[in-house]
Amino acid sequence: MLILSAVIAAFVFGMAGNVSKTRSIAVTAQKSLTGLITITNQGGPDIGDVSSFSIMVDSASPKNPLGILVGSTTTIQGTSGSKNHVIVTCTFKDGSQQVVLDTYI
């Protein structure tokens, strides 16, 4: 019984060591009738840990970066009349990354 408890404890504590922290950053996307997509950095408690954002629209990386200051915006030409897939990934100062927006607009 003692060996079983030790094995279970080692498994549980080993698993807990691999869990990454989820950070809270808000990014929104809006699309106009002409297909222009506006992406806005809304900030969040962990915005001070951000080093950059990466934006993909329909699997293509645009040339317009999103600033790390709260309220920063960038615009990207999407397609009018059909949905665009927008993914925004945040890179943090420690090198970790997290998807902060994944939506169809």
Beta strands, then each sheet from edge to edge (+ up, - down):
strand 1: 26-31
strand 2: 36-43
strand 3: 50-57
strand 4: 73-77
strand 5: 85-92
strand 6: 97-104
sheet 1: 1+ 2- 4+
sheet 2: 3+ 5- 6+
end
